[in-house]
Amino acid sequence: MAATENYLDLPLEEVIGDRFGRYSKYIIQDRALPDARDGLKPVQRRILYAMHEEKNTHDKGFRKSAKTVGTVIGNYHPHGDSSVYEAMVRLSQDWKVRNVLVEMHGNNGSVDGDPPAAMRYTEARLSAISSELIRNIEKDTVDYIPNFDDTIDEPVVLPARFPNLLVNGSTGISAGYATDIPPHNLEEVIDAVIKKIDKPETSIEELMTILKGPDFPTGGIVQGEEGLKNAYKTGKGKVVVRGRANIEPLRGNREQIVIDEIPFEVNKAAMVKRMDELKIDRKVEGIAEVRDETDREGMRIVIELKKDADSQGVLNYFYKHTDLQVTYHFNMVAIKDKAPRQLSLAQLLEAYIEHQEEVVMRQSKYDLNKAEKRYHIVEGLIKAISVLDELIAIIRGSENKQDAKSNIIHQFHFSEEQAEAIVNLQLYRLTNTDITALEEEKAQLDQSIEELSSIINDDKKLKQVIKQDLKSVKKRFKTPRLTSIEKEVEEIKINLEVTVASEDVLASVTEQGYVKRTSLRSYAASNEEDLALKDDDHLIGLFEINTTDTLLLFTNRGRYLYMPVHMLPDIRWKDLAQHVSNIVSIEAEEKIVQAIPVRDFSIPNYLIFFTKNGMIKRSELSLYEAQRYSKPLVGINLKADDELLNVQVSNGLQDVFVVCDRGYGLRYNEAEVTPVSQRAAGVKAMNLKEDEVIVSGMVINGETDQTFLTLVTQRGAMKRMRLTEFEQLKRAKRGQVMLRELKGKPHRVAGFVEISPTDEVILQTDQNHVSVHHPMELSISDRYSNGSFVIDNDQAGDVVKVWKKPAYQVPFSAFE
């Protein structure tokens, strides 16, 4: 008959919750987080204690790591050998630990992330400072608990005669908790502990005058005093850690960046590889070579630069895009009172001081007890020597040791302990010199007992002992600070020249939104007429420009596209350009009305906007510099049925000219238009009658005899006028007449441009007839004539579009 099966029927949530709860408690308390008292995780404590028990100390020879790992696993830590060996190796790595606790012979890894040699090859021993963690452990200074198999005992915590948690820091991840405590300078930490003992209510600000901040074994620079203060006040905060770099001159007007310290816990090889990749991918310009010249003399990474490269710009780029600068997040979590807690600097110091008070108190009680026992024995021995002859007679007359003890206790009233010491006394101890030695020992014991009693009974004396102890540790093990602290976090500014190869190119922009940049060589090898264009499209801008410059493309919807030139597609002159929607999304009916090249947005120029419904707006050019430009930005706020006609750059002192379709032109100084914000709508440019619209608005470049204005009507008439024909009026007036009104077929303005002697004007009709004209061939007309017919509109159709052929140029006003 089968045995009855006995299963528990439990909900999955309950089982998982219970098991995971137990597991979490274990890894929080007994694996991943350090104790606030000695700053050690259980595996680290077990390694140090095992080495101490095996007498594998700094004053003796090195011993195979495998032997220590075996002892730790066999006696204290029932886990894999790799976890124990890795923990042991970390304690010996002077780029991870500020004061190494284990000294190791052989390959113990490297700052490049190389793995250490196997434990069968390396040898280790405790370092000198480790003995301070364990000192006086045999004097009942700490509690012990049974090990995992109840065969021997292990300490719950080490006496820790220096504040190891702050000195060496700690890092760990457990269930629901993580810790990141940076290393600090031993001298500073001990001074802070002493200050806290002397003045328990010391503020964080006062403590920070002593303990200035982390002191990483890899050196470097810590920036951000405010972040440090938060971290020390709350246990959580962040600072910027950057490597130490110098710019050194080379021959031939060249420079090199030399890095001799990197941020804490950064893999040097990975960082150098990343720098080299940025050079190869041409993400950063001006680098000739990246070399790692680190040797036994110390760390040295060299970034050799090309001639005239921006060395500070390259360095800033590396700070921003590599681990040469990192953010260190403080998260000071440690086990206090058997539970994980986030501790401020003050709480960490208090936890350590409390531990030391207990350790010194227990040690003093242990020493007092020992001294009192010895004092009792010495008293008995002195008394025994005074009655020596009688004692000897009694002992000789006794049957055995026990009988002798009983007889002398009965005869002379010695205690059991004293009697034991007397019967075990060696004969040479009965000389005169030994009596003197006993008298001296008694006096010393008297003094020790008094001193130890005062430590136990007087809190001030107890603290004095802790302070003296710490001062002696500081004297023996102090080292200079490696990491410097800077108050402010430096803002990293990267010049565009560093990330973009500076190159003069030709940028072309068409009305329908086709853009490209072309090398000057490609342009020179082609004819200007070879430019590929879509049907019914035309150039509106052609600029010789640098890849570090910017193009502002304004659309008829009042928006603008911010286009760094290096982001324009690089296409041959003969090939069709790419539509701007491939770079920034624009609407289907949106047309480009103007392209403005800009080298420096800080130049005090203005943008002047003209709209179809008669609005004008003036804004500072600097407002249009954008940090984010993945979508169109607002150039001017337009009403629903309005359109942007033109945008031009002015220097703040120029005249503007506005023309309506009925043939009125208004000229006034731009000072009439108050500068407004980027998103504003502007003010009335001209007094329009019902059904009138603005045809053209422009900024006049200057008033000379060679400044001419060309007007084109829908009937194909063109005339050339001098600018001097128009007087300067006020904004929003009706303006001056430019056409003679006809009752039959009245002329309406189709286009209006300012021209120079070499300019060509292009006309397009509603029947797609396109013709090129040279206005300078026309005689000069007055304001009241209707000009000369240049096309027959009965055959070619009415003129609907007029534009000036864009010259190959770099517009002076936008760059200077």
FENNOR-V520428 format. One line per field, one symbol per residue. ss: DSSP state (H for helix, E for strand, - for the rest). psi: psi as a letter, one per 30 degrees, with the letter a starting at -180 (. if undefined). Layout:
ss->???
psi->???
This chain:
ss->-----------HHHHHHHHHHHHHHHHHHHHH--E------HHHHHHHHHHHH---------EEHHHHHHHHHHH-----HHHHHHHHHH-----------EEEE-----------------EEEE---HHHHH--HHH----EEE------EEE--------HHHHH-EEEE----EEEE----HHHHHHHHHHHHH-----HHHHHHH----------EEE-HHHHHHHHHH-EEEEEEE-EEEEEEE---EEEEEEEE------HHHHHHHHHHHHH------EEEEEE--E--E--EEEEE-----HHHHHHHHHHH---EEEEEEE-EEEE--EEEE--HHHHHHHHHHHHHHHHHHHHHHHHHHHHHHHHHHHHHHHHHH-HHHHHHHHH----HHHHHHHHHHHH---HHHHHHHH---HHHH-HHHHHHHHHHHHHHHHHHHHHHHHHH-HHHHHHHHHHHHHHHHHHH------EEE---------HHHH----EEEEEEE---EEEEEEHHHHH---HHH--------EEEEEEEE---EEEEEE---EEEEEEHHH--E-------EEHHH--E------EEEEEEE-------EEEEEE---EEEEEEHHHH------E-EE---------EEEEEEE----EEEEEE---EEEEEEHHH--E-------EE---------EEEEEE--------EEEEEE---EEEEEEHHH----------EE-----------EEEEEEE-----EEEEE----EEEE-HHH--E-------EE---HHHH--EEEEEE----E--HHHH-
psi->kkkkkjkkjkkeeeeeeeeeeeeeeefeegefklkfefgkleeeeeeeeeeeeghilfglllkkeeeeeeeeeeeeiialeeeeeeeeeeffjffekejkfkkkkajhalfggkllllfffllllklefeffefkgffhhfllllkafggelllkelleiglieeeefalklkajfklkjklllkeeeeeeeeeeeeeifgkleeeeffejfaljkfgbakkkieeeeeeefeffklklkkllkkkkkkllhhllkkkkfkllkgkjeeeeeeeeeeeeefhfklgkekkkjgkafflkjkkjkllkgljeeeeeeeeeeglgfklkkjkiikljkhgkkkkkleeeeeeeeeeeeeeeeeeeeeeeeeeeeeeeeeeeeeeeeefheeeeeeeeefleaeeeeeeefeeeghlleeeeeeefgkleffgleeeeeeeeeeeeeeeeeeeeeeeeefjeeeeeeeeeeeeeeeeeegkllkekkkkeljkkjkjkefefkkjkklkkkklefgkllkkkfeeefflkeffkkllkgllkfkjkjllfgakkjjklfggllkjjkeffkkjkleflklkkfffekkllegklkfkkjkkejffkillkkkkleggkkkklkeffgkkekhflklkekjkleglkkelklklgfglllkkklffgkkkklkfffjkkaleglfalkekjklkgklkekklkkfljlfgjlkkkklfggkklklkeffklkallgleakkfkkkkedikkkkflklkllffkkkkkklfggkkkkljfffklklafflgakkfljfeeflkkfkklkkkljljkefff.
